[in-house]
Amino acid sequence: MADGSDIKLVVSDVDGTLVDPDRRLTPATIDAVARLRARGISFALTSGRPPRGMEMFVEPLGLTEPLGAFNGGAIVTPGLAELRTLCVPDDLVSAVIDTMRGHGLFAWVYSGSDWYVTDASGPHVERESSTVRFDPVVVDSLTAVGPVTKIVGASDDHEAVRRAESDARELYGHSVSAARSQPYYLDVTHPDANKGAMVTYLADHLGIPLGAVATLGDSPNDVLMFAHSGMGIAMGNAHPDVQRSARFVTRSNAEDGFAHAVERFVLRSP
């Protein structure tokens, strides 16, 4: 496993990790990314967000590396030019949506640069709109939209979201990637659209060994990042299961946990 002196690339999740609970970049976070660059360490983001929902971080963080949107389902340049897009198999879109709805989840889909819902007042639609900073397109049927890059099931019944995740994995096996990006969100993407694969893509793109990569995250869909990197760091606000999958645990995102992790574990400041 790598120590701080070996790290050449840091890859971070966004919500619950890079940003505070109000989804803002703090001055400490911006400074921490600048300190990484001053040390010659590359920095990249991967998130369940769509590309347009990550654009807001490019300028304040001076991002130059590819962005991994949709958990790696859409890889774009900082200018949002497409590098690679992976879609959910067409023949599974309807079945996955039915599985989510069978557990009482409200489903929506992303296709290309657009977001589609059947009800603009559905659960967590307002939250998602505030996060990604654009509004959904309301349609009568989600199955008429395609090709689909990500299917999301939303519910405040966190146990229902967990059961839907388990069922999706059992029913569709390796044909999709199904993981909770938040306790209230289940993300279903192409099987190779996961954050572990995104870390591998970035390391290969930059010519950096996976052992020289540090990753930061807070949710179950971040665990594969830890497994594909030399140093996995879980947030203090992460579920205990996520924390057990990481090498280190930092402070919460309400306590500048990202900046603390960069200083304490990557830059090895006293």
N, C-alpha and C positions, 0 to 999 in steps of 0.2 A: 504493500500500500504506500501511496505517496505521502510525503510530508509537505509542508508549505513551500519549501525551497524547490520542490520538483514540479510544482503546478505551472502549466503553461496556458491553460484555458479554464475559465469559469463559465459554467452554464447554469442559468437561473430560471426557475419558474417565476410567474408574475404575481397572480392574485394569491394572497396569503403568505407571500415570500418577499418579493421585491418591493411591493407597495404596502402601505400601512392599511389599517382596517377601513379607512375612507378612500382607499384605492389611489392614494397620492404617493409620489416620490418625495421622500424627505431629503433635506440638505445632506444628512449623513450618508444616505444611500448614493446620491449623486457624487459626493466626494469619494466614497469607497470605490466606485467604478473608475473614477479618475486616477485613484492611487494604483489600481490594478494596471491600468494602461501605462502609468509612469514606470512601473516595474517590468514592463514588457509582457504582461499577461493579457491574452485576448479575452473578450467578454461577449457572451451571446445569450439570447433569450429564447425560451420555448414555452408555449402556453396553449391552453385549450381555446384561447381567444382566436377570432378570425384575424387575417392580416390587417384589416382596417382598424381593428381594436388594439393593435400593437404599435401602430404608426406614431402615436403620441409620445413614445419613449425614445424615438430615434434621435431627435435633436438634443434633448436635455442630457442624454447619456452618451452622445457622440457615437452611436452604434455604427459599425462598419461590417460586421459579420452577418451572415444570413439569419433571418428570423424563422423560427419554427412555429408556425401557427397551427391550430387544430391538432395540437399534440404531435406535430410533425407531418400532418396530412397535407399541409401546404407550406412549402419552403419558398420564401421570397427574399429578394434583396431589401436593404433598408429603404429603397425607393419603391418597394412593393412590386417589382418586376418578378414574374413567376420563374422559379427555378425547377420546382417539381411539385406535382399535385397527385395525391392518391385518393381515390374515391371508394366509398362503401360499395360492394358489389350490388349492381342494380337489382338482382333477383332477391336480395335480402332486405332491401329498404323497407318494404311494406311489412314484412314479418317482424323486423326489429321494432318498428313503431307499434305494432299490435302487442308485442311483448311488453313494451313500456306501459302502454295504456292498460294492459291487463293487470298491472300492479298499481294502477291509479296515478301514474305519472303523466304530466302534460308534455307532449312531444313537440319539438320544432326541428327544423333542418337548416343547414347552411349549404348553399350551392354557389360555386364561384365566389363572387364578392358580396353576395346577397344572403339575407336571413329571412326565413319564411315561417310564419305561424298561422294557425287557424283562428286564433282569438288574441287580439292585441291586449286584452285585459287578463290573459292567462297567468298562472303562477310564475313568478320570477321574470316575466317579460320586461316589466319596468326596471328591475334590477339589472338585467342583461343590457338593456338599452343604455342605461346610465354608465355601465362598465365599458361597453364597446364604442359608445358615443355615436350611434346611429340607430335608426328605427327599423323594425322588421316590415316585410311586405306581408299583408294578410291575404291568404289564399283559402279556397274551399277545401282543397285536398293537398296534403304534403306529398302524396305519391305521384302527383302530376309534375313535381319539381325534380329536376335532375340535370346532370349527375350530382349526387349528394356527397359532400366532403365530410360532413359530420352530422350525426343525429344526437340530439340532446333530450333527455327525459328529466323533468324538473318536478320536485315535490318537497314539501316541508316535513313529510313523513320519511325521516332518514332511514328507518328500517326498511321501508318499501323500496327506497332507492338501492339499498344494499341487496335486497332480494332480487330486484330486477337485474342488477349487475351479475349476480350469481347465475340467474336463469339465462341471460344472454350468453354468458361464457359456456354454459352447459349445452345450450341449444345450437349455437353457431360455431362452437369450437374455435379453430384457428382461422376461420373465414372472416372474422372481424376482431378488432381490439375493443374491449369493453372495460371501462374503468371510471371510478368516481373522481371528478375533478374538484368537487366540493361535496360536503355531506348531502347537499340538496340537488346535485347535478350528476347524472350518469351520461358519459360521453361514449358514443360508439363511432368508430372510425375504421378505415382500412386496416387490415392486420399489421401492416408495416408502419402504420401511422401511430407510433407511440414514442414516448420521450426517451426511452432507451435507444431506439433506432435513430432518433434525432441526434443524440450525443455521439453515436458512432459516425453519423453523416458529417457532423461538424469536425470531429477529430480527423477524419479522413480528408475533408476539404482543406484543413489547415496543416495537414501533415504532422499531427501531434499524437503521440501514443495515448491510448485510453487511460493508462496509468498516470498520466500527467494532467488529467482533467478533474476538476472539482465541480460538484453539482449541489444545488440548493433547492429544496422543495418542502411542501407541507402536506400534500395529499396523496392518496393511494396511487394516483397515476404518475407520481414522481418517484415511486420506489424503483422502477426500472432504470431511472437515471442513476440512482445510487449503485445499482448492480453493474452498470456499464462504465463506471468511473473509478479512479483511484482514490477519491475522497468524496463521500456522500455526507451532506450536512442537512439535517432536518431542523425545521423551525420549532421554537418553543411552543407555538400554537398548534403544532401538528398532533394528530392522533398518536397515542402511545405505540400502536402497531407500526406507524410510519417512522417514528423515532427509533424503534428497535431495528429498523432496516438500515439505518444510517450509521456512519462511523462516529460522527459528532452531532451534538444538539446545541443549537445556539439559542439566543433569546427569542421572544415572540416578535411578530411583525409590528406589534404596538410599541415595542421597545427597541426599535432599530436593530432587530436581529440579523438582518442581512449585513449591515455595516459591521456589526460585532463579529460575525462569522468571517468576513473578509480580513479584518484586522487580526483576529485571534488565531484562526486556523490556516488561512492562506498566506497572509503577509507575515504571520508569526510575530506580530508586535507584542511587546510585554504588556 
